[in-house]
């Protein structure tokens, strides 16, 4: 895996909190912590999108209940766009 260094500025008052979570989650490795954090927030983003899709589907389709296959099709359509 090729990696590039990116610059991220951290305010002085945030540094102790950063050091604490890096030590705990990244075992002292800031790069590892950032990888974990990005994956976590990416998952959260997908969940937000799914919630929005569900809300939109309920509003547009009068609260209709979908089968599991229909839900999977909607998810695939959304992921493809």
Secondary structure, 3 states (H helix, E strand, C coil): CCCCCCCCCCCHHHHHHHHHHHHHHCCCCHHHHHHHHHHHHHHHHHHHHHHHHHHHHHHHCCCCCCCHHHHHHHHHHHHHC
